[in-house]
Amino acid sequence: MEKKHHPRNIHLNGYDLAKLAKLSPTLTPYLIKNEFGNTTIDFSDSKAVKALNQTLLVVDYQLLVWDIPETNLCPAVPGRADLIHSLADLLAEQNNGNVPTGKNTQLLDIGTGASLIYPILANKIYGWKAVATDIDLNSIKQAKNLAQFNKLPVKLRQQKSTDNIFHGVINANDFFDITCCNPPFHSSLDSAEKANQRKWKNLSQENKGFNFSGQKAELWCEGGEIAFLTTMISESVDYQDQVGWFTSLVSKKEYLPKLKSQLTRFTNSEVKVMPLAHGQKVMHVLCWRFNNSPT
């Protein structure tokens, strides 16, 4: 069963592709009719997926322009917006139930990619500022161009060490209300390709290759997602006074016990897990912070 979007998501009830195509002609060549006669696109076609999400950002989120190289991961905008709404709900818990809006709220996006998707949505939906990081210099340059052209209050910082996540990108005078991350899922290119083959087999379709593009840093890292998140938690301790909430997507539920166990070793840690629909799959958002108030 298809999972519902967040109640504040503007695509809660879907979107009208024919209407979108009239407003953004780049989508028109990819429109097709499904077996029920409804207008749709071929979601296995990476160019069609990119055209759709490009259109959503320009039409529904009022970007002047949005584009990424074909070698980079194309995000599904409605699902990415769900994460931002969930983070806003988390911050509202410490704000008398009111979702914080405006530039006084600052997001740190780890691994922003060329798409800059989370800072874009955080600003367009709630007016937040952001610092976005990535290890890939080309992605940083592309994201910086998007921020500058669309006049977004987003700063880009390159992570220059493959061993670090927060170290080297959080400066001494920084404070972030919340961080976010969509970590690389796989431990190698081979692992990513095998996962893609299983997906096509489950769909009983011919393998058309990835229906998403992606640079190495977006798809896999040494040790995979669990190693990445373990490092993130270890480094977060060093910045507990500079971040309100640390958060990251976690693709597999079975990873959560180990990650929560790592966090509970710190007596001043508070941990929450939020479910999040991600397409047809339910993922989870691991959230943690450190309580340094006097007892």
ABEGO torsion letter per residue (X at the ends): XBBBBBAABAAAAEBBAAAAAAABAAAAAABBBBAAGBBBBBAABAAAAAAAAAAAAAAAAGBABBBBBAABBBBBAAAAAAAAAAAAAAAAAAAGGBBBBEAABBBBBBGAEAAGAAAAAAAAAAGBBBBBBBABAAAAAAAAAAAAAAGBBBBBBBBABAABAABGABBAABBBABBBBBBBABABAAAAAAAAAAAAAAAGBBBAEBABBEBAAAABBBGEAAAAAAAAAAAAAAAAAABABBBBBBABAAAAAAAAAAAAABAABBBBBBBBBBEABBBBBBBBBBBABBX
